[in-house]
Amino acid sequence: MNRRDFLKISKLLPAVFFIQLHPLGKMINLPKEAELDGKRYRGTEDGTIFISPDGGKTWQLHVQLGKQYSIQELFVDQSNQMRAHVKFAGNSFELALSKNGSDWRTISSFKA
């Protein structure tokens, strides 16, 4: 590594630490998204799941678990059911969207 490469890298480090440590850094975390039956679902770090019936052009609140919860992943399982991995107080659990598309139900839990 030459001096120029080192200086380029060293200029980036403060920005990386700023993003991780500063409260605005949380806003940079990208939401988790998955699609099922033409509807897009988006989960956020503050425990909110939104739904978009038009491919992401508009979003509506679907469920708000609370700021102490964090949506870690949204995905469609093998049986074509929407699922969410949620983290709370050092523990994780999984939610499944009911067939009617309105209710989320706990299906499993495990230590993070």
N, C-alpha and C positions, 0 to 999 in steps of 0.2 A: 504494500500500500504506500503510495507516495503522499507527500504533504498535501497536495491539492485534494485528493480523495478524502483524507482525514478531515480537512477543514469543511468539506461539503457535509460529511456525516455529523461532525460536531455542531454544525448550524441547525441540523434537524432535531437533535436530542432535546433541546429546551422545548420545542413545539410539542414533541411527543409527551413529555412529562406534563406540560401544561394541559393537554387534552385529557390525560388520565386523572390528574389531580384537581383540576378546576371544575366547579359545578357545571359550567357550560359544556364540558367534555361529555357529560351524560346525554346531552342533546345530539351529539354526533353519532351515538349508537343507532344503527339502522334498525328499523322495526322488522319483525319476523313476519313473513307473508306465506300464504298458501291459498290455493284455489280449489273450489269444489262446486260442481253443478253451475258453472258460470258466475259464481260469486267469489269475490276475493276477500279474504280475511287477513287482518293486520293486527299483530300483537305488539305491545310496547313495553318498555322497561318499567313503567309505572302501573302495570297491572290492568291495562285497558285493551279490549279487543274491539276493533272496528270492522264493519262489513261494507263492501262496495258491490252493488248489483251491476255496475256499468264498467267493469274492468279497471277500476281505480280512478275514474274521473271525479266521482263524489264519494264521500265516506260518511257513514252513520254509526253512532255508538251502538255496539251490540251488547257488551257487558263491561262493567267496571268493577274489578275485584278489590281495588284499593292500592294506594301507593306503596304499601309494604310488600306487595306481590310483584313478581317480575315474570313476564312471559318470555321464556327461554327459547321456545320453538313452537311453530305451528306446522302441522303436516297432515296428510291424508293417509290413513292406514290401508292395509290390504283389503279390508272389507268396505272400502270407500266411505269411511267415516272421518270427519274432521277431529283432530286431536290437538291438545296443547300441553306442553311441558311447562309447569309453573314452579317458581321457586319462592319459598317463604321461610324466613327465620332459619336459614341453614338446612332446610328440608326441601325436597322436591316432590311434586305429585303430578299426576296426569289427569287431564279433563277430556271428556268426549262430548261432542255436540250431539244432542238428541236428533232423532230422525226428522222431527218436525222443524229443526233448525233454530229453535228458540232457547233451549235450556242446555247448560253445561253441567255435566255430572262427573264426580270424582270416580276414577276407575282403578287407580293404583297410587301408592305412595312409596317413597324410598328416601334414605338418607343421602344427602348431596355429597 
